Amino acid sequence: MTDTRITLDLPVTLKPRLSQGHPWVYRDQVPRPPDLPSGAWVRVRCGGFSAYGLWDASSPIAVRVFSHHGVPDAGWVAGRVAGAWEVRAPVRAGPTTAYRWVYGESDGLPGIVVDLYGQYAVIQTYAESVTGLVPWVADALHAHARLQGILQRMPGSEPESLWGRLPPRDLTVEENGILFGADLRAGQKTGLYLDQRDNRETLGRWCEGQSVLDCFCYTGGFALYAIRGGAATVTACDAADEALEAARGNWGLNGLDPAGQTFLTGDAFDVLKRFGEEHRRFGVVILDPPSFARDRQARQAAERAYVRLNRLAILCVEPGGLLASSSCTSQVSLEAFRQALAEAARQAGRRLLVIHEAGHAVDHPVPAHFPEARYLKFVVSRVLPLA
């Protein structure tokens, strides 16, 4: 590693957080912002502490800190990729071929995510400043694992092949023994929602003999686990016809007849409202909505949306049935989400008995010094009448 001559002197009040390992310095925390392009290495210093990070000229996060010892090089990046690979060993030990290999800040590579789908890796970046590291990451990936191709996906851009060949449109991967088709070029996220893998398996164990409503089902993840868990019937609901078509395809991949279940196109808020008015009840209702807020300013609106959505869902649950509700909105804390559930139950005239809480799986580790990495909340509650 080499040193850098650009040093940013920061308020000494940041020293405790940065010395613990927190990787972000916000723009309003930099007293004299330098005139540098995104991707320039800088040294940050405060109260005797120093570290090295990448400057971002436009993001609210002005510096993403990478190392306390010097400016990273290709070998340093390869070390982070190798360390992340070892953390995921428990996932590879089971019947799963799709998981997160690199989880950004959690694995020491802020702003960079790598998801593995069989023999194909997908790199996604979340900051302009880190794009210069992508070639080093790609080199480390195919040097470390036997891959056929590496794809890069960036918001607002077409996918780009970085190495090897493009993944097939009909790529099939395995998750806890269930098969899924994954479109790595155009699917949501990098192809699938990998963060709910363990939660899908957990919930499936509670679905035996139940009628199940899976809202925001995408390609049928929770619904398939419910079927494997012995659900009597499944209604899979999503606003996108193409998602439901992919869900039907996943039924076929697993030797199931999609004609035996219900696939419903519609907005989940509208569907739940209609089912409630029709007094349709289910033994298990699953909510896995997209994020309701992109920034802190939208947090209160997101919390109101969670209250409304869960109130509508509670009214569709049989007495004693289960509500499995998720939030992937990072601006809404677990405590705020619990409060939203409690308020939804109050408005519905019910009470919720929480029987299970979780976040994401081992492939999405959360550092003690970076609680922002914990965005996913998954709460399973028994819906009961008022005492």
Backbone torsions as a table, in degrees:
resi	resn	phi	psi	omega
1	MET	NA	149.3	178.7
2	THR	-116.7	161.7	178.9
3	ASP	-86.1	173.1	177.0
4	THR	-132.8	148.7	-176.2
5	ARG	-90.9	-7.4	179.6
6	ILE	-91.0	114.9	-178.8
7	THR	-121.0	131.6	176.5
8	LEU	-107.2	118.6	176.6
9	ASP	-87.5	119.5	-174.1
10	LEU	-108.7	161.1	177.4
11	PRO	-58.1	138.6	-177.5
12	VAL	-63.0	-19.9	178.7
13	THR	-64.4	-18.1	179.4
14	LEU	-82.8	-11.4	-173.4
15	LYS	-58.1	-48.5	-178.0
16	PRO	-56.7	-44.8	-177.4
17	ARG	-68.3	-45.7	-178.7
18	LEU	-68.1	-37.7	-179.4
19	SER	-69.7	-23.9	173.1
20	GLN	-71.3	-22.7	178.8
21	GLY	119.9	2.5	179.1
22	HIS	-60.8	129.9	-169.3
23	PRO	-93.4	4.5	-174.7
24	TRP	-112.8	137.9	167.5
25	VAL	-123.1	118.0	-177.9
26	TYR	-78.3	156.7	-176.1
27	ARG	-59.6	-40.2	-178.4
28	ASP	-75.0	-0.1	175.3
29	GLN	-97.1	-2.0	180.0
30	VAL	-100.7	107.4	-174.4
31	PRO	-60.4	-42.4	-178.6
32	ARG	-128.0	85.2	-178.1
33	PRO	-59.7	132.6	-179.3
34	PRO	-80.7	160.4	175.3
35	ASP	-92.1	83.8	-176.4
36	LEU	-128.7	150.4	174.7
37	PRO	-76.1	155.1	174.0
38	SER	-59.2	137.1	179.3
39	GLY	98.9	-1.9	176.8
40	ALA	-79.3	137.1	176.4
41	TRP	-76.5	136.7	177.2
42	VAL	-133.2	158.6	171.9
43	ARG	-105.2	131.3	175.2
44	VAL	-106.5	142.2	-175.5
45	ARG	-141.9	134.4	174.4
46	CYS	-157.4	123.0	175.4
47	GLY	54.7	40.7	179.9
48	GLY	89.3	-10.6	177.5
49	PHE	-93.8	142.1	173.9
50	SER	-143.8	153.4	178.8
51	ALA	-158.8	174.0	-174.2
52	TYR	-126.0	134.8	-177.5
53	GLY	-150.9	178.5	-179.7
54	LEU	-100.2	130.9	178.4
55	TRP	-81.4	137.9	174.9
56	ASP	-119.9	123.0	-172.8
57	ALA	-77.9	-14.2	-174.3
58	SER	-129.9	-23.0	-176.2
59	SER	-71.8	150.2	170.9
60	PRO	-57.3	-27.9	173.6
61	ILE	-88.7	105.8	-173.5
62	ALA	-76.1	-35.5	-178.8
63	VAL	-134.8	132.8	169.2
64	ARG	-108.1	117.6	-174.0
65	VAL	-83.4	133.2	-179.1
66	PHE	-111.7	-45.3	-171.9
67	SER	-140.5	148.9	174.2
68	HIS	-91.6	-4.4	-168.6
69	HIS	-115.1	-20.3	-178.4
70	GLY	166.9	-179.6	179.8
71	VAL	-75.3	123.2	-178.5
72	PRO	-61.3	150.2	173.0
73	ASP	-123.8	-172.6	-176.3
74	ALA	-60.5	-38.9	179.6
75	GLY	-65.6	-38.3	177.7
76	TRP	-62.8	-45.5	179.0
77	VAL	-61.4	-42.6	178.9
78	ALA	-60.3	-35.8	177.4
79	GLY	-64.3	-38.3	178.3
80	ARG	-67.2	-40.8	179.0
81	VAL	-63.8	-42.7	179.1
82	ALA	-64.7	-40.7	178.0
83	GLY	-63.0	-40.1	178.2
84	ALA	-64.5	-36.4	178.3
85	TRP	-60.7	-42.4	-178.9
86	GLU	-67.3	-36.4	178.6
87	VAL	-60.0	-31.4	-176.6
88	ARG	-88.3	8.1	-179.6
89	ALA	-53.9	-40.7	178.9
90	PRO	-62.2	-30.6	178.5
91	VAL	-69.4	-44.2	-178.5
92	ARG	-67.2	-19.6	-179.2
93	ALA	-72.5	-15.3	-178.3
94	GLY	-109.2	-176.5	-178.4
95	PRO	-80.5	62.5	-179.2
96	THR	-137.4	128.4	-179.7
97	THR	-119.1	6.0	178.7
98	ALA	-130.2	119.7	-178.6
99	TYR	-163.2	168.8	178.3
100	ARG	-82.6	121.8	179.9
101	TRP	-87.8	-44.1	179.5
102	VAL	-125.9	124.0	-178.4
103	TYR	-112.9	61.9	170.7
104	GLY	47.5	-123.0	-177.1
105	GLU	-57.2	-32.9	-178.3
106	SER	-64.5	-29.7	-178.7
107	ASP	-107.2	17.2	175.4
108	GLY	80.2	12.0	177.8
109	LEU	-125.7	74.3	-175.3
110	PRO	-54.1	137.0	175.8
111	GLY	80.5	3.3	-176.3
112	ILE	-126.6	129.5	177.7
113	VAL	-123.1	140.4	173.9
114	VAL	-129.6	123.9	174.7
115	ASP	-112.1	138.1	-178.8
116	LEU	-106.6	128.4	176.4
117	TYR	-124.4	95.5	-176.9
118	GLY	62.4	-116.9	-179.5
119	GLN	-104.0	21.2	177.4
120	TYR	-124.7	136.3	177.4
121	ALA	-112.7	142.6	177.2
122	VAL	-120.3	122.4	176.9
123	ILE	-99.7	132.4	176.2
124	GLN	-130.1	133.1	179.4
125	THR	-113.2	149.6	-176.2
126	TYR	-121.9	13.7	178.3
127	ALA	-153.9	139.3	178.6
128	GLU	-60.4	-33.4	-174.0
129	SER	-65.4	-23.4	-173.0
130	VAL	-96.8	-1.2	-174.5
131	THR	-62.5	-29.2	179.4
132	GLY	-67.0	-16.5	179.3
133	LEU	-86.4	-13.2	-173.4
134	VAL	-58.5	-43.5	178.1
135	PRO	-59.3	-38.3	177.2
136	TRP	-64.9	-40.8	178.6
137	VAL	-62.8	-46.0	-179.4
138	ALA	-60.9	-43.2	177.9
139	ASP	-59.6	-41.6	-179.1
140	ALA	-67.5	-35.8	-178.7
141	LEU	-63.8	-54.0	-174.8
142	HIS	-78.0	-13.4	172.2
143	ALA	-79.0	-23.3	-173.2
144	HIS	-96.8	-28.5	-176.2
145	ALA	-134.4	155.9	-179.5
146	ARG	-82.2	95.0	-175.9
147	LEU	-109.3	160.5	172.0
148	GLN	-105.4	-21.1	-179.8
149	GLY	-168.3	154.6	176.2
150	ILE	-128.2	127.3	-177.6
151	LEU	-116.5	142.1	173.5
152	GLN	-111.6	130.6	175.2
153	ARG	-121.9	129.5	177.5
154	MET	-127.9	140.3	179.1
155	PRO	-54.2	129.0	177.6
156	GLY	82.6	2.5	-178.7
157	SER	-125.1	157.5	175.4
158	GLU	-72.4	144.2	177.0
159	PRO	-58.2	145.4	-177.8
160	GLU	-127.3	131.8	176.3
161	SER	-79.1	123.2	-179.3
162	LEU	-97.1	-27.2	-177.2
163	TRP	-163.3	146.7	177.2
164	GLY	70.8	-147.6	-176.6
165	ARG	-111.3	161.5	178.6
166	LEU	-69.3	144.2	177.1
167	PRO	-68.1	146.0	176.8
168	PRO	-67.6	152.1	179.1
169	ARG	-65.1	-27.9	-176.9
170	ASP	-102.8	34.1	178.6
171	LEU	-60.6	134.0	177.8
172	THR	-113.9	132.1	177.3
173	VAL	-125.2	167.0	-177.7
174	GLU	-116.7	138.6	177.8
175	GLU	-134.3	108.6	-178.5
176	ASN	51.5	36.8	177.3
177	GLY	87.8	-2.3	176.9
178	ILE	-103.6	138.3	-177.7
179	LEU	-92.1	139.3	176.9
180	PHE	-134.8	140.1	167.6
181	GLY	-80.1	139.8	-177.6
182	ALA	-132.4	118.2	175.5
183	ASP	-94.8	97.4	-174.6
184	LEU	-75.5	-14.5	-178.0
185	ARG	-90.1	-32.0	-173.7
186	ALA	-133.4	-4.1	-177.6
187	GLY	-71.5	166.1	177.0
188	GLN	-61.7	153.7	-175.6
189	LYS	55.3	-123.9	174.4
190	THR	-102.5	6.4	-179.2
191	GLY	149.3	-45.9	178.3
192	LEU	-140.6	165.2	173.6
193	TYR	-90.0	93.1	-174.2
194	LEU	-78.8	-21.4	-172.4
195	ASP	-69.5	-18.4	-178.7
196	GLN	-95.4	8.2	-172.4
197	ARG	-53.1	-54.3	-177.6
198	ASP	-67.4	-34.6	179.4
199	ASN	-68.0	-35.9	175.8
200	ARG	-61.8	-44.2	-179.2
201	GLU	-65.7	-41.8	179.2
202	THR	-60.5	-48.5	-177.0
203	LEU	-65.2	-33.9	-179.6
204	GLY	-56.0	-30.0	-178.3
205	ARG	-70.1	-16.6	-178.9
206	TRP	-101.5	9.5	-172.9
207	CYS	-102.2	0.4	-176.2
208	GLU	-59.3	125.6	177.5
209	GLY	74.5	4.1	-173.6
210	GLN	-96.4	153.6	164.8
211	SER	-87.2	129.3	-170.5
212	VAL	-122.2	133.1	173.0
213	LEU	-113.8	117.1	-178.5
214	ASP	-108.9	102.1	-179.9
215	CYS	-90.0	149.9	-174.6
216	PHE	55.5	47.9	-167.5
217	CYS	-74.4	-17.3	-175.2
218	TYR	52.4	-117.0	-177.4
219	THR	-96.8	20.9	170.0
220	GLY	89.9	25.0	-176.3
221	GLY	-59.2	-60.9	179.7
222	PHE	-61.3	-39.2	-178.3
223	ALA	-61.1	-41.3	179.2
224	LEU	-65.9	-40.2	176.9
225	TYR	-65.1	-35.7	177.3
226	ALA	-63.4	-43.3	177.5
227	ILE	-61.2	-45.2	178.9
228	ARG	-63.3	-30.3	178.6
229	GLY	-79.2	0.3	175.4
230	GLY	97.5	20.2	178.7
231	ALA	-58.7	141.9	178.5
232	ALA	-72.4	-45.6	177.7
233	THR	-142.6	153.1	176.8
234	VAL	-133.6	132.0	170.5
235	THR	-113.5	115.3	-178.6
236	ALA	-103.7	123.0	-174.0
237	CYS	-121.5	133.1	174.6
238	ASP	-152.8	153.5	-179.1
239	ALA	-76.9	-16.9	-174.6
240	ALA	-106.2	124.1	177.7
241	ASP	-60.5	-38.1	-177.2
242	GLU	-66.7	-31.1	176.8
243	ALA	-66.3	-43.3	179.4
244	LEU	-67.6	-33.6	176.2
245	GLU	-65.0	-39.9	176.2
246	ALA	-65.9	-35.4	177.5
247	ALA	-63.6	-43.1	176.6
248	ARG	-60.4	-39.7	177.7
249	GLY	-62.6	-37.1	177.7
250	ASN	-67.7	-33.0	173.0
251	TRP	-57.7	-47.6	-179.3
252	GLY	-63.4	-39.5	179.0
253	LEU	-58.3	-30.5	-177.1
254	ASN	-99.6	15.9	176.3
255	GLY	71.6	24.3	-179.1
256	LEU	-105.7	152.7	178.4
257	ASP	-94.7	110.1	-178.7
258	PRO	-64.7	-18.5	-180.0
259	ALA	-66.9	-17.5	-178.9
260	GLY	-83.1	-4.6	-178.8
261	GLN	-125.3	175.8	-177.8
262	THR	-109.8	127.6	175.5
263	PHE	-116.3	118.3	-169.1
264	LEU	-122.6	120.6	176.1
265	THR	-87.0	126.6	178.5
266	GLY	168.7	159.8	174.3
267	ASP	-68.9	129.5	-174.2
268	ALA	-60.7	-37.8	178.0
269	PHE	-59.6	-45.4	-178.9
270	ASP	-68.2	-41.3	-179.3
271	VAL	-63.9	-46.1	179.8
272	LEU	-63.9	-40.0	178.2
273	LYS	-61.8	-44.6	-179.7
274	ARG	-65.9	-45.0	179.2
275	PHE	-60.9	-39.2	178.1
276	GLY	-63.2	-43.7	179.1
277	GLU	-66.0	-29.4	178.3
278	GLU	-87.4	1.6	-179.4
279	HIS	59.1	35.1	173.7
280	ARG	-83.5	131.6	-176.3
281	ARG	-126.2	148.2	-179.1
282	PHE	-128.9	151.3	177.1
283	GLY	-72.4	-30.0	179.3
284	VAL	-139.6	127.9	173.3
285	VAL	-118.7	129.7	-176.3
286	ILE	-115.0	130.3	176.9
287	LEU	-121.3	119.8	176.3
288	ASP	-135.4	66.7	-173.9
289	PRO	-76.1	162.8	171.8
290	PRO	-68.9	173.0	178.9
291	SER	-62.3	138.6	179.1
292	PHE	-97.5	0.7	-179.5
293	ALA	-152.0	134.2	177.9
294	ARG	-98.1	-15.1	180.0
295	ASP	-148.6	174.0	-175.6
296	ARG	-64.6	-30.5	-177.6
297	GLN	-64.3	-25.3	-178.0
298	ALA	-94.4	7.2	-173.9
299	ARG	-61.6	-46.6	-177.4
300	GLN	-64.7	-38.3	176.3
301	ALA	-63.7	-37.7	178.2
302	ALA	-64.1	-43.2	179.7
303	GLU	-62.8	-38.5	176.9
304	ARG	-65.2	-38.2	178.7
305	ALA	-64.3	-39.6	177.9
306	TYR	-64.8	-38.3	177.7
307	VAL	-62.3	-48.8	-177.4
308	ARG	-63.4	-46.8	-178.2
309	LEU	-60.6	-46.7	-176.8
310	ASN	-72.2	-31.2	174.7
311	ARG	-62.4	-45.4	178.4
312	LEU	-61.8	-39.5	-178.8
313	ALA	-69.6	-41.5	-179.7
314	ILE	-57.6	-38.0	-179.4
315	LEU	-70.8	-8.2	177.5
316	CYS	-104.4	5.1	-179.0
317	VAL	-99.3	133.8	175.6
318	GLU	-61.0	151.6	174.7
319	PRO	-55.4	126.4	-177.8
320	GLY	84.9	-2.8	178.9
321	GLY	-77.5	-176.8	-174.2
322	LEU	-112.9	139.3	167.4
323	LEU	-112.3	120.3	175.0
324	ALA	-108.8	108.2	-171.8
325	SER	-120.1	136.0	-178.0
326	SER	-120.6	154.8	169.1
327	SER	-138.7	125.3	173.9
328	CYS	-109.4	16.3	178.6
329	THR	-82.6	108.8	-174.3
330	SER	-65.1	-26.9	-178.9
331	GLN	-73.6	-14.1	178.9
332	VAL	-101.3	115.3	-178.2
333	SER	-73.2	167.3	176.6
334	LEU	-60.6	-42.0	179.9
335	GLU	-63.8	-41.2	177.9
336	ALA	-65.7	-35.7	178.5
337	PHE	-68.0	-41.5	176.0
338	ARG	-59.4	-41.8	179.1
339	GLN	-63.4	-38.6	177.4
340	ALA	-63.4	-39.8	177.7
341	LEU	-65.4	-42.2	179.3
342	ALA	-62.8	-42.4	179.4
343	GLU	-68.0	-37.4	176.7
344	ALA	-61.6	-42.5	178.1
345	ALA	-63.8	-41.8	178.7
346	ARG	-60.4	-46.1	-179.3
347	GLN	-66.1	-29.1	179.8
348	ALA	-85.1	-6.8	-177.6
349	GLY	71.7	33.7	179.1
350	ARG	-131.0	174.9	170.4
351	ARG	-128.8	148.0	-178.8
352	LEU	-110.0	130.0	174.7
353	LEU	-108.3	106.2	-177.0
354	VAL	-71.5	123.7	-179.6
355	ILE	-113.3	-9.6	179.9
356	HIS	-161.2	136.2	172.8
357	GLU	-132.9	142.0	179.3
358	ALA	-156.0	172.1	173.4
359	GLY	-121.7	-130.1	176.7
360	HIS	-99.0	177.0	-170.0
361	ALA	-87.1	-175.4	-174.9
362	VAL	-62.3	-23.7	178.6
363	ASP	-79.5	-1.7	172.2
364	HIS	-121.9	64.0	-175.3
365	PRO	-67.4	153.4	-178.1
366	VAL	-120.1	113.9	177.8
367	PRO	-68.2	146.9	177.8
368	ALA	-61.6	-30.5	-177.4
369	HIS	-88.3	-0.1	-176.7
370	PHE	-139.3	72.1	-177.7
371	PRO	-64.4	-16.2	178.1
372	GLU	-61.3	-19.2	179.3
373	ALA	-69.3	-17.9	-179.7
374	ARG	-91.9	89.8	-179.6
375	TYR	-100.1	-27.5	-172.4
376	LEU	-88.5	128.8	173.5
377	LYS	-118.9	132.5	-179.6
378	PHE	-134.5	115.3	-174.4
379	VAL	-126.1	124.5	176.7
380	VAL	-108.2	126.2	-176.2
381	SER	-130.8	145.2	170.2
382	ARG	-83.5	130.3	-179.8
383	VAL	-94.6	117.5	-173.8
384	LEU	-124.8	154.2	175.2
385	PRO	-71.2	160.9	175.7
386	LEU	-64.1	141.6	-178.7
387	ALA	-70.0	NA	NA
